């Protein structure tokens, strides 16, 4: 497994969440309006978000002063 710092992990969580929000907002939340390429991007970002969330929660178990995941993301 690749190692990244907790700060980098936090930034990645926030960046992926921001991109998911941007894509959803581009169609006013109506995901059916997304073209197929953007739907694929959204799916990929969603998968990345799930993986990052799992890694972040794992990090929280060993580092007590991290903010809760829910504070990092807008959509949770």
WOJOCOR-V284275 format. One line per field, one symbol per residue. psi: psi as a letter, one per 40 degrees, with the letter a starting at -180 (. if undefined). A space follows every 10 residues. Layout:
psi=???
This chain:
psi=iihiiddddd dddddddddd ddddddffeg deeiiddddd dddddddddd dddddddddd deheeiiidd edide.
